[in-house]
Amino acid sequence: MSYNYQESLNGEALSRYQCKLDLISCKECPYKLPAGVWQNNPCKWPDVQWGDVYSYLIDSPGVYTRESMKAFKSLEAHNFFISGWVQTVFHYLTEKGAPFILKADVKPSQRVNEDPHHPWVAVNSSGTVVAAHCDCMAGLSEVCSHVAALLFKIEAAGRLGYTRKACTEEPCKWNADFVKKVLPDPISKIKFYKASTVLKAKSRKRNRTRKFTPANDNQKQQLLDSLKGCTTKPIVLCTFNGYSTDFHWTTPTVNTPKIPAALKDWYHPDNIKLSIDELYDKCKGIADSMTISYEVTRYIYDCTTAQSSSMTWYDQRVGRITSSTVHNVLHTTLENPSTSLLKKICDPAPKPLNVPAVIWGREHEKSAIKEFQQVMCTDHQNFCVKKAGFLIDLNYPYIGVSADGIATCDCHGSSVLEVKCPYKYRSSLLPEFLADPNTCLTTDHELKKTHQYYSQVQLQMYVHNMNTSFFCGMG
C-alpha cells in the first residue's frame, strides 16, 4: 500500500485529493490506515446496486458514458472483475453515520505480475457511491478501470446475496476468490475468439477447394536446385537435406566477467584455535594463491562507481587493505596489530556515520569536484572528472582503492583525484589552514609525507598505475 501517497502529491493534485477525504469525513488518508482496522466481511457491506454503480460511473470524469455502459460486459473494468484480477475487498467504517470505505488490490492491465494498483471507494449506508480513488496514473483526475472493477465486484456481492446473508464463511470465501498469479499459456491453448464467433465461422459455407496435381520428386528437386543457384541463397534451403550444409551459424562466445566471492568467505570460526605461527602461515598461503584477472578488476570497478551506495563496493572492500586504512596498516605491528584496525578492515557491516564532520564532507564533495573542474578547465584542454569505482590491484589482490574521481585532459593524461572537505576548517581561509600544525599541507602547499592522506594518495596512484594525483581541499 502507498503509505506516503498523500505526501507525494502537490499543488492541485493534493487539493483535489483532500476534497475527496473531506467529502467522506475521513480524517486519515485510507492508505495510512493500519491493517487491523480493515475487515473482510461482505455481510456488513452496504447494498450497492447496479443503479448506484451506473450513476457514479457516468456522472464522474472518465471513459464511462451511457452508450458504453449499455455494453458494460465488454468494458476493460468488467473484464478485470470476471477474470479474477480484483483481489479480496476489505471495508472500514470511519465513524457512525459516515460512509463505508472499501478497498482492494487490482492487478494492472499490462504487467499483470507486477505490484497491483490500490483503489478505494466510499459508499454510504444506502449504497450510493460518494467518492473513489486509485493510485494509478489516471486515478487522480478520473474514474479509472481499477475503481470501476472494484465497484463491479461490490455490486456482484449484493446481487448474489452475500451482503444480506448471516455471517457465514461463504461470503468471505467468495470475496477471497481471485487469481493469485497469472500463469503463461502456449499460444495453442489461448482462445482469441468467443465461442459464438467460432460457431458462426464453422456454419459458413466454404468455397470448394481447387484440385491440383502435387509436384513429383523430380519437379521438387528441380525447384531446390534452381533456388540453390540464386545469387543470394534462400534461407528455406537450410531445412532440406543435401542443402543445409551450406548454412553455418556461429554464435560468438561472450565471456561476461563475474564478481568473485568476497574475502570474508575465508572466515572460519575454527581459525581461533590456531597459534600465531599457524595463522600466519595460513594467511600467507591464501595471499600467495590469490589471483585476479584484469577483466574482473575492471568489471568490479565499473560495478562500484556508486561507491558507498553499492553493496558490491562494501563486499569487495571487506578483508582488503584500502587507501583509507593503509596508513594505519603501515604504522601497526605484525606481532601486536591494532584491534580497532582489524575490525575496520574485516567488519562487513556498513555503519553509516551521521556525525557533523561526515555529513559535512558527504554534502560538499560533489560541489567541491564541480568547482575543481571549473577551475582546471581554464588551463587544461578537454578537462573532465569521471567517477571512480573500487579498483583491486592485479599483483596484490588483497589491496584495493576507491579514489574520489579520475581527472583526465588532453595535455596531461589521467590523474587520481582525492577530495577532502574538513569540517574543522569549514570557515577558515587558506593562511589559517596552513598555520595549523595538524593540517595535512606544508607551507609550500604540499602533502606532508607523515600524514595519512599522503599514504592514501600514494596507494591510489600505485594501484591505478598513474604518476600524478590531484588533492582537492574545500572548506
N, C-alpha and C positions, 0 to 999 in steps of 0.2 A: 504494500500500500504506500502511496506517495505521502508520507508523513509531513514533509515540508512543502507540500504542493502550494498551499496558500501563500507561503513566504516567497515562493518562486515567481509569483505574479507581480506585476507592477502596473501603475497608471490605470488606464481604463479597464484593463482586464481584471485587476484586483477589485476595482469599484463595482464592476458588474457581478463578480462572484460574491462580494459582500452583500449586495442587494438580494441575491438568492437566499443567503443564510438568514438575513433579516426577515425575509418573506415567510420563512418557515419557523421563525422564532428559535433558531439554532444558535446558541451562544458559542459553540465549539465547532470547528470545521469537521465534517464527518470523517475525513481522512486521519484526524488526530484522535478519534475516539478509541479507547482501549478495546482489545479483543473481547474482554469479559462482558461488555455491555451489549454485545450483539447476540441475538437469539436465532436459532434455526427451528422455527415452529410455524408452519403455514396456517395453523388453526387460528392464530392471533392476527393474521394479516387483514387489512380492510378488504372488502369485497369489490375489487376493481373489475368493472365490466367492460365489454368491448366499446361501448359508447364513451366511456371515460378515456380509454386509450386513443380512440379515434379523434375525440375533441382536442386532446392535448397535442397530438402529433400534427394535425393540420393547422392549429392555431399558433404553433411555435415556429420560429425561423428554422428552415431546413428543406429537405428534398421531398417532404411528405405533403401531398395535395389530395383533394377529393378524388381526382382521377386515379392517382397511384394507389390510394387506399382501397379502391374497388377491386384491384388485383393484388391485395396485400400478400398473398401467398408467394408471389414472385419477387417480393422485396428482399434485399440482402439481409435486413434485420430479421425477418421471419425465417429465412434460411439459417441464420445463426442459431435461432431457438430450436428449430426442428432437428438441426444437425448435432445438438448437444453441446454447443460451444458456450452456452450460458451456464456457469457453474452454480454452486449452492447459493441460494438467496438468503441473506440474513436481514433481520429487521431490528429497529431500535426506536423506542418512543421517547422523544425528548422530554416532555412533561405532559401532565394531564391536559387534554384538550388540544394539544399541539399535533401537527401532522406526524405520521409514521415516516421513518426513513428506512428504505430498503436498498440494499446494495448486493452486488455480485461481481465476480470476475468474469470477463468475456474475452475469449481468445481473439487476437487480431485477425483481420480478414486475409492477410497475405502470409506473414511469417507466423504460422499457427503454433509453432513450438517455442516461440519466444514469450517474454513476460506478457500476461494478459492486461487488458485495459480495466479500469475500475469505475464503472458508472454507479450513480446512486439516484434514487427518485424519492420525492417526498409526496405522500398521499394522506389526505385527511380521512377521518373515520367513515365518511360516506362513500369513499372510493374515488373521489375527484383527485386528479393528479395536479399538485400545486407547483412543483418545480422539479428539475432534474439537472444532472451534470455528469460529465465524464472527463477524465484526464487525458483523453486523446487530443490530437491537434484540432479536430473540428468541434470538440465538446464544449469549448468555452463560448462560442458565438452562436451555436445552433444545436438542434437535437440530432445527435449522430445515430448511426446504426446500432451502436452498443447500448445506448439508452433505450431505443425502441425494442431491441431484442429482450432486454430486461423487462420492459412493460408487457411484451407478449407472453413471457413466462408467468408473470404475476397474474395476468388476465386468465391464462390457461388454468392456473391453480384454482381460481374462483369458478370457472366454467366446469371443471371436473369435480367440484365439490370439496376440494381439500381444505378450503378456508372455512367450511361450515361443519367439518367433522370434529368429533371429540378428539382430545389429544391422544392419538394413537401413533404407532410407528409408521403407518402407511404414508401420510403426508410428508413426513421427514425423509423417508426413503425416496419418494418421488422427487423431492426438492434436491436431493444429493445425487440424482441420476443424471450424469453428464459425461461427455467424452473426456477421459483423463489425459489421453495423449493421442495425437493424430499420427497414425502409422501410414507409411507409404505403401502403395499397391502397384503391381505391374500394370502397364497400360492395358494389357489384355483383359484385366479384371475391372477396369473402370468403365462405368456406364455413362456415356456422354449424351445419351438421348433418353427422353421419357419413354415409358412403356407404350403410351398411346401413339407416340411418333413412330416407334419401331413397328407396331401393329399396322399402322396406316401404310407404311412403306412396303410391308410384306403383302398387303392386299392389292397393291397397284399391279396393273397389267404390265408385264415386261415385254420389250421388243424381242422378237426372235433373234437368237444368235446366228450370225452368218457362218455358214460352213466354209472351212478352209482345209487345205491339204498340208499337213505338217511337213516340214523340211526333212529330207533324209540325211543320213550321216555324211554323205559326200557334200551336200549343199552346206551343212553346218561347218564342215572342215574348210570349205572354200571361203566362207564368211570370216572365220577366225584367221585364216591366212591373209586375207585382204586387210583385216584390221591390224595384223602384225606388221604389215608393210607400210602403215601410215608413218609419217614423219614423227608425230607425237603419239606414242603408244597409248591406246585407251586403257584405263585402269581396270576395266572389266576383264581383261585378259589374265589378270593375276588370279582369277578364280577357276581357271581351266588348266588341267594337267597338260604338260608339254609347253605351256606358255608362262606359267607362274615363275619359272626360274629366272626370267629376265627382270624380275622386280625384286629388289633387295632394299630393305629398310634397316637402317642402323640408328638406334637411339643413343645419343651421346650420354655417357655416364656422368652425372653431376655429383661430385663428392662435396656435399654440404658439411662443413665442419660442425662438430658437436662440442658443446661446452663440457669440459672434463669434470669429474667429481671434485667437490671441494676438499681441501686438505683436512677439514675437520673430520672427514670419514676415516682418517688414520687413527683417530682416538679409540682407545680400548681401556676399560677400567682396570684390566689386569696389569697394565704397564706400571701401576703404582707399586707393584711387588718387585720391580726390577731395581737393581742397585744403580748408582750414578753411572758407573762404567758401562753396565749393560744397556742402560737407557741411551747413553751417548753413542754406543756402537750401533744400536738400532736406528737412532735418528740419522746417524751418518750414512748408514746403508740406504735408508729411504731417500735422503737428499742426493746421494750419488746415483740412484736409479731413476730419479725424476727426469723426465724428458717432455718436451712440448714442441709442437711444430709451429712454424711461422704463421701458417694459415689459421691455426687455432688461436694463437695470441691476437691476431688481427680480428678474428671473429668475436672474441671476448671484448676486445677494445671497442668494436662497433656496437656491441650489445649493451655497453655500460656507459655510454656518453651522458646518460641522465644522472650518473654517479649515485648520490645518496637516495635518489628516488627509485633506484633499480635494486631489486633483491639479489640479482646476479652479482652486482657490484659488492654487496655485503658478503655473499657466499665465497667469492673468489679471493677476497681480502683476508678471510679468516686463516690464520696459521702462516701468513706471509709477512715478511719484513717489508714495510711500505715506507714511502718518503716521510710520512708523519711520525714514524717510530724509529727510523734508522739512527737518529742522533742518540736516543736513549740506549739503543742496542750497542752502539759503539762505546758507550760510557758505563756499561754494566759489566760484570764479570761472569765467566762461564761457571766458576765454582760456586758463586752465590748470586745468581741472577735476580733482578728486581721482580718481586711477585706481582706488583701492580702492572709492570711492563708485560709480563707473560699473560696476564688476564686481558690486557688491552689487545694483544696480538691474537689470542686464541678464543676470545669470547665471541660467539657467532651472533648474539642478540644485539640488534641495533638499539642504541639508547639515545633517543632524541633529547638534546640538551636545550632547555629553554631559559638559560641564564642570559642576562643582558648582553654580555660580550659575544656569545654565539649568535643570538638573534640579530645583533648589530652587523656582524660580519655576513650573515646569510642574506640580510636585506640589502646590503650595499655592494655585494660582489658584482652583480650584473651591471650596475651603474658605473662601477669602477672600471670594468672591462670596456664598456661603451666609451667612457671618457678617454681611456688609454688609447683606444683605437682611433678616436678623432684626432688626438694629438699626434700619433705616429703617422697618420695618413699624409700629413703635410710634408714629411721628409722621406717617405718610403713609397715606392711605386706599387700600386695594387696591394696595399697592406690590408690584411684581414686577420681575424682571430676565429678559430674553429674550436668547437667543444672537444674535449679530450675524455676518453674512457680510461678504464683500468688496463694498463699495459704490463704484461708479465715478461720478465727477462728470459731470453732464449737460453742463455748459458746457465743461469741460476734461477730455475722456475719457482723457487721459494721467495723470490723478490718481485715486487710489483709496485707501480707508481700510478698516481692519479693527478696529473697536472690540472691546473685550472683552465688551461687552453693551450693551443698551438698557434703561435703567430707566424704568418708567412708573408713574404713580399718578394718581388722580382729581383730586388737588389741584394738581399742578404739570405734568401732561402728560408728555412724553418727554424724556429726557436721555441723553447719551452716558456710558458707564461705561468708565473705564480703570483697570486693576488692576496694581499693581506689588508684587512680593514680593522686596525686595532681600536678597540673600544676606549682604551685608556687615553688615546691621543685624538679622540674624535673632535675636540675643539682646539687642538694645538696647531701652531704654524710650524713650518719646517725647522727653523732655528731652535725652537723649543724642543722639538722631537730629537734633533741631533744632540742637544745638550744633555739629554738624559743618559746616564752611564749604562742603563739597562736596555737601551734601544739596540736594534739589530744592525744599524748602519754606523759606519765610521764618519768622521767629519768630511771625508772625501767622497761620501755617498756610495761607499762600497760595503758589501755584506761582511760582517765580522766573521772570520773563519772559525771562531769558537762558538758561534751562535747556532741554534738548532735549525734556523732557516737556511743556513749555508749548507748543512748536511742534506737538507731536504731538496734544494735545487740541484745539488751535485748528483744525487742519486737519480733525479728525474732526467738530467742531461745524459747520464750514463745509459739508462735503460732505453731512452728514446734515440740514443746514438746521435746526439746533437751537440754542437760545440758552444752554443750560446744560449742564454736564458734571460728573459726579462723578469725583473722583480718589481711588481707594482704595489705601492702602498697608498692607501686612501684614508684620510682622517674623517 
